[in-house]
Amino acid sequence: MRQGEATRGAFIIEAGLVVAQVAMPGGGMLTVAELRDGDIFGEMALIERGVCSATVTARAEVRGWFVEREDFRALVAGRDPAALELSRALTQVLAAKLRVLNAKVREHPAAEDRPARKAAMVDLSHAGKPSFEWRPFLPLLRFFEGFEPADIDAVAAIGRALELPRDTALFVSGQAAETCFLVVRGAVEVISTNGKVERRVAIAGPGELVGYLAALDRTRHAASARVREKACLLELPASALAKLYEGKDSLAVKLQHAIHASLLRSLARTNNLLTRLISHARLSARPTGSVELEAALHGQLWRPEHNVNSS
């Protein structure tokens, strides 16, 4: 892979060593990743067209496989069992990458940091039902793009619609993820906490899924979420969503696409935060912090295709 070239697919290393490097604006090369036996890179190209953000070079004899994007997408669409399994594994790879990047972002102070608000464990069992007819909104949501009406009904059937006032906590960091939430109307604020400070890392609007990574992994939430403005949400039980997601039918394929798209949007938000932190580190004359953040940003080896002309 060469920095600036269009991505074509993913590489899986059976054995060997490759090094990813980025040409720096002031000259010189920055090593952003070393990949060895069992590693995969270029995986985001299987989901969406993009551009290589680094040059990857073999530093030893390398054996492995190349998975071309269009071939992979055709196999997934045809519900090939191995392709579906790889698609689910891809979710885990992207989720792990997002967690590492978010942890890196939390380590560095930012202008938007504020004193952390004390949060309590959440009980939404007595939440009110929506005061309006919410089902017609579902086909309009970005999450359900490409879904058939029957597919949308199947997802809605496992959920419970809630209408919640501003500042209602949905979940807190460290809480076991038993559900996740699809925003139907309104907005949800996602907050990351580091010690005595907190930072808003995302505002999820209609069509955005919140808390889904921990729900699919059956782990604990790494961040907290609360309603930013009066909102209608579809609460989806983690176990029921995972059953649909891990299926072998067309609905499972569409859910995988929707989850991957959500992951890419989350990665894009985190990358925007990284870019701002890099600029702040440069202005603050903190070269060590700047280089560390540059490595985290470019170590993903991919950036969206629509950013080519502006970068």
ROZAKE-690892 format. One record per residue (C-alpha): z, y, x. Coordinates in Angstrom, 3 decimals. Layout:
! residues N
<node zz="Z" yy="Y" xx="X"/>
...
! end
This chain:
! residues 311
<node zz="0.000" yy="0.000" xx="0.000"/>
<node zz="-0.794" yy="3.518" xx="1.191"/>
<node zz="0.981" yy="6.680" xx="0.103"/>
<node zz="-1.127" yy="8.552" xx="-2.464"/>
<node zz="-3.285" yy="5.595" xx="-3.512"/>
<node zz="-3.406" yy="4.309" xx="-7.075"/>
<node zz="-1.151" yy="1.324" xx="-7.697"/>
<node zz="-2.752" yy="-1.989" xx="-8.619"/>
<node zz="0.121" yy="-4.387" xx="-9.178"/>
<node zz="3.195" yy="-5.981" xx="-7.637"/>
<node zz="3.823" yy="-7.858" xx="-4.401"/>
<node zz="6.300" yy="-10.734" xx="-4.144"/>
<node zz="7.407" yy="-11.669" xx="-0.619"/>
<node zz="7.981" yy="-15.363" xx="0.011"/>
<node zz="8.729" yy="-14.800" xx="3.701"/>
<node zz="8.350" yy="-11.941" xx="6.169"/>
<node zz="9.269" yy="-8.288" xx="6.625"/>
<node zz="7.616" yy="-5.097" xx="5.348"/>
<node zz="8.673" yy="-1.484" xx="5.891"/>
<node zz="8.040" yy="1.416" xx="3.489"/>
<node zz="7.632" yy="4.885" xx="5.009"/>
<node zz="6.966" yy="8.356" xx="3.611"/>
<node zz="5.175" yy="11.227" xx="5.333"/>
<node zz="7.588" yy="14.169" xx="5.287"/>
<node zz="6.445" yy="17.739" xx="4.461"/>
<node zz="7.643" yy="19.041" xx="7.835"/>
<node zz="6.013" yy="16.226" xx="9.776"/>
<node zz="7.175" yy="12.778" xx="10.823"/>
<node zz="7.808" yy="9.602" xx="8.851"/>
<node zz="10.912" yy="8.641" xx="6.901"/>
<node zz="11.677" yy="4.939" xx="6.449"/>
<node zz="12.788" yy="4.498" xx="2.837"/>
<node zz="12.965" yy="0.712" xx="2.466"/>
<node zz="12.832" yy="-2.587" xx="4.322"/>
<node zz="11.892" yy="-5.612" xx="2.212"/>
<node zz="12.286" yy="-9.275" xx="3.112"/>
<node zz="12.157" yy="-12.825" xx="1.736"/>
<node zz="12.430" yy="-12.882" xx="-2.060"/>
<node zz="11.957" yy="-9.142" xx="-2.556"/>
<node zz="9.424" yy="-7.629" xx="-4.958"/>
<node zz="7.802" yy="-4.200" xx="-4.708"/>
<node zz="5.241" yy="-2.337" xx="-6.776"/>
<node zz="6.767" yy="-3.867" xx="-9.911"/>
<node zz="6.551" yy="-0.646" xx="-11.911"/>
<node zz="2.774" yy="-0.799" xx="-11.565"/>
<node zz="2.843" yy="-3.858" xx="-13.845"/>
<node zz="4.052" yy="-1.615" xx="-16.665"/>
<node zz="2.221" yy="1.654" xx="-16.157"/>
<node zz="-0.476" yy="3.062" xx="-13.895"/>
<node zz="0.868" yy="5.149" xx="-11.070"/>
<node zz="0.541" yy="6.252" xx="-7.472"/>
<node zz="2.111" yy="4.776" xx="-4.350"/>
<node zz="4.864" yy="7.126" xx="-3.169"/>
<node zz="5.098" yy="5.420" xx="0.239"/>
<node zz="3.033" yy="3.426" xx="2.712"/>
<node zz="4.114" yy="-0.209" xx="3.044"/>
<node zz="3.294" yy="-2.008" xx="6.302"/>
<node zz="3.893" yy="-5.608" xx="7.404"/>
<node zz="6.182" yy="-5.736" xx="10.459"/>
<node zz="5.957" yy="-9.519" xx="10.789"/>
<node zz="3.769" yy="-12.265" xx="9.374"/>
<node zz="4.118" yy="-12.047" xx="5.583"/>
<node zz="3.507" yy="-14.774" xx="3.015"/>
<node zz="3.672" yy="-14.083" xx="-0.685"/>
<node zz="1.777" yy="-13.243" xx="-3.838"/>
<node zz="0.048" yy="-10.270" xx="-5.398"/>
<node zz="0.230" yy="-9.927" xx="-9.204"/>
<node zz="-2.554" yy="-7.695" xx="-10.535"/>
<node zz="-1.569" yy="-5.430" xx="-13.432"/>
<node zz="-4.352" yy="-6.245" xx="-15.886"/>
<node zz="-4.054" yy="-9.995" xx="-15.307"/>
<node zz="-0.310" yy="-9.817" xx="-15.868"/>
<node zz="-0.641" yy="-7.750" xx="-19.047"/>
<node zz="-3.224" yy="-10.187" xx="-20.425"/>
<node zz="-0.929" yy="-13.155" xx="-19.779"/>
<node zz="2.030" yy="-11.402" xx="-21.443"/>
<node zz="-0.111" yy="-10.439" xx="-24.450"/>
<node zz="-1.163" yy="-14.096" xx="-24.706"/>
<node zz="2.532" yy="-15.083" xx="-24.619"/>
<node zz="2.151" yy="-17.212" xx="-21.506"/>
<node zz="5.687" yy="-18.622" xx="-20.903"/>
<node zz="5.735" yy="-17.852" xx="-17.179"/>
<node zz="4.472" yy="-14.309" xx="-17.758"/>
<node zz="7.114" yy="-13.697" xx="-20.445"/>
<node zz="9.801" yy="-14.940" xx="-18.067"/>
<node zz="8.492" yy="-12.669" xx="-15.302"/>
<node zz="8.412" yy="-9.779" xx="-17.759"/>
<node zz="12.093" yy="-10.324" xx="-18.561"/>
<node zz="12.864" yy="-10.591" xx="-14.857"/>
<node zz="11.055" yy="-7.298" xx="-14.408"/>
<node zz="13.511" yy="-5.723" xx="-16.846"/>
<node zz="16.373" yy="-6.893" xx="-14.612"/>
<node zz="14.703" yy="-5.539" xx="-11.471"/>
<node zz="14.097" yy="-2.120" xx="-13.024"/>
<node zz="17.585" yy="-2.032" xx="-14.532"/>
<node zz="19.164" yy="-2.806" xx="-11.151"/>
<node zz="17.068" yy="-0.086" xx="-9.537"/>
<node zz="18.121" yy="2.417" xx="-12.194"/>
<node zz="21.810" yy="1.571" xx="-11.707"/>
<node zz="21.556" yy="2.080" xx="-7.934"/>
<node zz="19.795" yy="5.419" xx="-8.371"/>
<node zz="22.307" yy="6.606" xx="-10.966"/>
<node zz="25.165" yy="5.656" xx="-8.639"/>
<node zz="23.488" yy="7.633" xx="-5.850"/>
<node zz="23.141" yy="10.653" xx="-8.131"/>
<node zz="26.830" yy="10.455" xx="-9.083"/>
<node zz="27.855" yy="10.609" xx="-5.408"/>
<node zz="26.407" yy="14.100" xx="-4.950"/>
<node zz="27.823" yy="17.244" xx="-6.609"/>
<node zz="25.556" yy="19.231" xx="-8.929"/>
<node zz="25.697" yy="22.627" xx="-10.596"/>
<node zz="26.047" yy="21.048" xx="-14.037"/>
<node zz="29.264" yy="19.163" xx="-13.165"/>
<node zz="32.156" yy="20.023" xx="-15.474"/>
<node zz="35.741" yy="18.851" xx="-15.971"/>
<node zz="35.768" yy="15.400" xx="-17.529"/>
<node zz="36.837" yy="15.166" xx="-21.144"/>
<node zz="39.301" yy="12.455" xx="-22.012"/>
<node zz="37.532" yy="9.749" xx="-23.991"/>
<node zz="39.082" yy="7.101" xx="-26.206"/>
<node zz="37.833" yy="3.623" xx="-27.023"/>
<node zz="35.457" yy="3.691" xx="-29.964"/>
<node zz="35.682" yy="2.139" xx="-33.429"/>
<node zz="32.662" yy="2.821" xx="-35.623"/>
<node zz="33.463" yy="0.181" xx="-38.227"/>
<node zz="34.163" yy="2.854" xx="-40.852"/>
<node zz="31.210" yy="5.102" xx="-40.024"/>
<node zz="29.348" yy="6.515" xx="-43.023"/>
<node zz="25.940" yy="5.464" xx="-44.268"/>
<node zz="23.014" yy="7.927" xx="-43.985"/>
<node zz="22.777" yy="10.504" xx="-46.747"/>
<node zz="18.971" yy="10.233" xx="-46.807"/>
<node zz="16.305" yy="7.517" xx="-46.914"/>
<node zz="16.052" yy="6.636" xx="-43.208"/>
<node zz="13.739" yy="3.595" xx="-43.234"/>
<node zz="10.468" yy="5.607" xx="-43.595"/>
<node zz="11.323" yy="7.352" xx="-40.301"/>
<node zz="11.199" yy="4.140" xx="-38.244"/>
<node zz="7.369" yy="3.765" xx="-37.936"/>
<node zz="7.223" yy="7.365" xx="-36.661"/>
<node zz="9.573" yy="6.704" xx="-33.760"/>
<node zz="8.194" yy="6.326" xx="-30.236"/>
<node zz="10.178" yy="3.132" xx="-29.708"/>
<node zz="8.181" yy="1.357" xx="-32.436"/>
<node zz="4.743" yy="2.411" xx="-31.182"/>
<node zz="2.404" yy="-0.579" xx="-31.587"/>
<node zz="4.801" yy="-2.486" xx="-33.860"/>
<node zz="3.571" yy="-3.986" xx="-37.131"/>
<node zz="5.581" yy="-3.167" xx="-40.299"/>
<node zz="6.982" yy="-6.716" xx="-40.301"/>
<node zz="8.138" yy="-6.279" xx="-36.697"/>
<node zz="9.950" yy="-3.049" xx="-37.543"/>
<node zz="11.571" yy="-4.742" xx="-40.538"/>
<node zz="12.769" yy="-7.594" xx="-38.310"/>
<node zz="14.478" yy="-5.162" xx="-35.917"/>
<node zz="15.940" yy="-3.075" xx="-38.745"/>
<node zz="17.293" yy="-6.231" xx="-40.390"/>
<node zz="19.664" yy="-6.948" xx="-37.492"/>
<node zz="20.971" yy="-3.368" xx="-37.446"/>
<node zz="23.248" yy="-1.043" xx="-39.373"/>
<node zz="22.327" yy="2.581" xx="-40.103"/>
<node zz="25.041" yy="5.164" xx="-39.403"/>
<node zz="25.311" yy="8.900" xx="-39.950"/>
<node zz="27.720" yy="10.511" xx="-37.491"/>
<node zz="28.960" yy="14.085" xx="-36.949"/>
<node zz="28.762" yy="16.062" xx="-33.720"/>
<node zz="31.024" yy="14.891" xx="-30.853"/>
<node zz="31.485" yy="11.359" xx="-32.218"/>
<node zz="31.893" yy="8.979" xx="-29.271"/>
<node zz="29.555" yy="5.967" xx="-29.395"/>
<node zz="30.919" yy="4.174" xx="-26.337"/>
<node zz="32.769" yy="5.016" xx="-23.135"/>
<node zz="32.221" yy="4.034" xx="-19.522"/>
<node zz="33.740" yy="0.641" xx="-18.808"/>
<node zz="33.641" yy="-0.500" xx="-22.423"/>
<node zz="32.094" yy="-3.909" xx="-23.137"/>
<node zz="28.601" yy="-3.444" xx="-24.564"/>
<node zz="28.583" yy="-5.162" xx="-27.918"/>
<node zz="25.944" yy="-2.884" xx="-29.464"/>
<node zz="23.323" yy="-0.300" xx="-28.565"/>
<node zz="21.899" yy="2.551" xx="-30.646"/>
<node zz="18.416" yy="3.701" xx="-31.623"/>
<node zz="18.316" yy="7.416" xx="-32.462"/>
<node zz="16.543" yy="7.930" xx="-35.800"/>
<node zz="17.408" yy="11.602" xx="-36.277"/>
<node zz="19.513" yy="14.043" xx="-34.270"/>
<node zz="20.496" yy="13.658" xx="-30.623"/>
<node zz="22.913" yy="11.755" xx="-28.381"/>
<node zz="24.324" yy="12.992" xx="-25.081"/>
<node zz="24.722" yy="10.475" xx="-22.222"/>
<node zz="27.477" yy="11.410" xx="-19.762"/>
<node zz="28.228" yy="10.057" xx="-16.304"/>
<node zz="31.792" yy="10.408" xx="-14.982"/>
<node zz="32.875" yy="10.580" xx="-11.341"/>
<node zz="36.580" yy="11.059" xx="-10.878"/>
<node zz="37.700" yy="14.248" xx="-12.602"/>
<node zz="34.205" yy="15.577" xx="-13.291"/>
<node zz="31.477" yy="14.575" xx="-15.693"/>
<node zz="27.772" yy="15.314" xx="-15.854"/>
<node zz="25.257" yy="15.115" xx="-18.664"/>
<node zz="22.488" yy="12.847" xx="-17.413"/>
<node zz="20.342" yy="12.618" xx="-20.555"/>
<node zz="19.866" yy="13.819" xx="-24.094"/>
<node zz="18.370" yy="11.073" xx="-26.228"/>
<node zz="16.392" yy="12.237" xx="-29.252"/>
<node zz="14.602" yy="10.381" xx="-32.053"/>
<node zz="12.997" yy="7.150" xx="-30.863"/>
<node zz="15.275" yy="6.753" xx="-27.820"/>
<node zz="17.452" yy="3.675" xx="-27.297"/>
<node zz="20.949" yy="4.310" xx="-25.907"/>
<node zz="23.215" yy="1.766" xx="-24.221"/>
<node zz="20.577" yy="-0.979" xx="-24.171"/>
<node zz="20.849" yy="-1.974" xx="-20.483"/>
<node zz="24.463" yy="-3.065" xx="-20.727"/>
<node zz="23.752" yy="-4.638" xx="-24.121"/>
<node zz="20.928" yy="-6.823" xx="-22.778"/>
<node zz="22.898" yy="-7.736" xx="-19.643"/>
<node zz="26.083" yy="-8.440" xx="-21.637"/>
<node zz="28.004" yy="-6.192" xx="-19.231"/>
<node zz="30.053" yy="-2.979" xx="-19.533"/>
<node zz="28.626" yy="0.475" xx="-20.073"/>
<node zz="28.217" yy="2.475" xx="-16.847"/>
<node zz="28.173" yy="5.799" xx="-18.727"/>
<node zz="29.548" yy="7.278" xx="-21.935"/>
<node zz="27.650" yy="8.523" xx="-24.973"/>
<node zz="28.537" yy="10.897" xx="-27.781"/>
<node zz="26.660" yy="12.551" xx="-30.613"/>
<node zz="25.373" yy="15.964" xx="-29.567"/>
<node zz="24.410" yy="17.029" xx="-33.078"/>
<node zz="24.689" yy="15.323" xx="-36.449"/>
<node zz="22.716" yy="12.135" xx="-36.062"/>
<node zz="21.379" yy="9.098" xx="-37.884"/>
<node zz="21.517" yy="6.024" xx="-35.637"/>
<node zz="20.508" yy="2.405" xx="-36.018"/>
<node zz="23.276" yy="0.313" xx="-34.448"/>
<node zz="21.868" yy="-2.931" xx="-33.001"/>
<node zz="24.203" yy="-5.826" xx="-32.087"/>
<node zz="23.654" yy="-6.901" xx="-28.486"/>
<node zz="23.473" yy="-10.626" xx="-29.239"/>
<node zz="20.947" yy="-10.231" xx="-32.077"/>
<node zz="18.760" yy="-7.847" xx="-30.070"/>
<node zz="18.805" yy="-10.198" xx="-27.074"/>
<node zz="17.724" yy="-13.101" xx="-29.307"/>
<node zz="14.676" yy="-11.133" xx="-30.493"/>
<node zz="13.941" yy="-9.887" xx="-26.966"/>
<node zz="14.137" yy="-13.380" xx="-25.434"/>
<node zz="11.872" yy="-14.966" xx="-28.028"/>
<node zz="8.347" yy="-16.274" xx="-27.496"/>
<node zz="6.555" yy="-14.538" xx="-30.360"/>
<node zz="4.604" yy="-11.281" xx="-30.590"/>
<node zz="7.738" yy="-9.353" xx="-31.536"/>
<node zz="9.368" yy="-10.364" xx="-28.240"/>
<node zz="6.315" yy="-9.056" xx="-26.353"/>
<node zz="6.468" yy="-5.716" xx="-28.191"/>
<node zz="10.200" yy="-5.411" xx="-27.596"/>
<node zz="9.674" yy="-6.052" xx="-23.898"/>
<node zz="7.057" yy="-3.288" xx="-23.783"/>
<node zz="9.398" yy="-0.931" xx="-25.647"/>
<node zz="12.316" yy="-1.716" xx="-23.329"/>
<node zz="10.146" yy="-1.231" xx="-20.248"/>
<node zz="8.928" yy="2.116" xx="-21.568"/>
<node zz="12.560" yy="3.142" xx="-22.158"/>
<node zz="13.416" yy="2.123" xx="-18.595"/>
<node zz="10.578" yy="4.179" xx="-17.159"/>
<node zz="11.713" yy="7.243" xx="-19.113"/>
<node zz="15.266" yy="6.726" xx="-17.854"/>
<node zz="13.978" yy="6.393" xx="-14.287"/>
<node zz="11.948" yy="9.587" xx="-14.730"/>
<node zz="15.071" yy="11.470" xx="-15.844"/>
<node zz="17.043" yy="10.150" xx="-12.876"/>
<node zz="14.211" yy="11.104" xx="-10.524"/>
<node zz="14.257" yy="14.646" xx="-11.902"/>
<node zz="17.973" yy="14.801" xx="-11.095"/>
<node zz="17.289" yy="13.434" xx="-7.601"/>
<node zz="14.610" yy="16.067" xx="-7.016"/>
<node zz="16.999" yy="18.856" xx="-8.035"/>
<node zz="19.733" yy="17.448" xx="-5.780"/>
<node zz="17.287" yy="17.268" xx="-2.860"/>
<node zz="16.373" yy="20.931" xx="-3.353"/>
<node zz="20.064" yy="21.870" xx="-3.541"/>
<node zz="20.841" yy="19.903" xx="-0.359"/>
<node zz="18.028" yy="21.649" xx="1.508"/>
<node zz="19.161" yy="25.093" xx="0.367"/>
<node zz="22.735" yy="24.232" xx="1.322"/>
<node zz="21.627" yy="23.205" xx="4.819"/>
<node zz="22.837" yy="19.629" xx="4.359"/>
<node zz="20.031" yy="17.658" xx="6.063"/>
<node zz="21.896" yy="14.336" xx="5.981"/>
<node zz="22.323" yy="14.483" xx="2.223"/>
<node zz="18.725" yy="15.578" xx="1.765"/>
<node zz="17.342" yy="12.661" xx="3.798"/>
<node zz="19.549" yy="10.165" xx="1.948"/>
<node zz="18.327" yy="11.415" xx="-1.418"/>
<node zz="14.692" yy="11.512" xx="-0.237"/>
<node zz="15.009" yy="7.843" xx="0.723"/>
<node zz="16.404" yy="6.989" xx="-2.711"/>
<node zz="13.606" yy="8.873" xx="-4.478"/>
<node zz="10.661" yy="7.556" xx="-2.470"/>
<node zz="12.144" yy="4.091" xx="-1.993"/>
<node zz="10.909" yy="3.258" xx="-5.495"/>
<node zz="7.373" yy="3.195" xx="-3.997"/>
<node zz="5.848" yy="4.430" xx="-7.267"/>
<node zz="5.408" yy="7.630" xx="-9.240"/>
<node zz="3.625" yy="8.247" xx="-12.572"/>
<node zz="-0.128" yy="8.717" xx="-12.374"/>
<node zz="-0.037" yy="12.056" xx="-14.261"/>
<node zz="1.964" yy="13.614" xx="-11.410"/>
<node zz="-0.829" yy="13.110" xx="-8.860"/>
<node zz="-2.382" yy="16.553" xx="-9.135"/>
<node zz="0.928" yy="18.398" xx="-9.173"/>
<node zz="2.473" yy="16.667" xx="-6.170"/>
! end
